């Protein structure tokens, strides 16, 4: 069985970042340059399991302090909750001249990509069961 799942991710660019994105390790787009806020919209048939949506940011020059990608919102089935976008992890790729030994390997619940790297959003299908658990709404009968 598969679940038709509709979701959207709002992105605010700072500068003109290039991004790629995909789901469960499979790239959907690898060369999208953005200069204005936009939404990545999906309507996919997904198996009942855990999924990972990823956004890669990869063209920031080491000396450009202003270029970044910000995740404005995540929406599932028309519902937009901050908790959705906080169910994420950001893995920065620090520049060669950065003291990465004293910097974290990843940031939980980050919505701002200031370095090149990958942002991952974790969710499960069926989506309404996942939302129920995420929001701690009580028992779920199977």
Secondary structure, 3 states (H helix, E strand, C coil): CEEEEEEEEEEEEECCCEEEEEECCEEEEEEEECCCCEEEEEEEEEECCEEEEEEEECCCCCCCCCCEEEEEEEEECCEECHHHHHCEEEEECCCCCCCHHHCCCCEECCCEECCCEEEEEEEECCHHHHHHHHCCCCCCCC
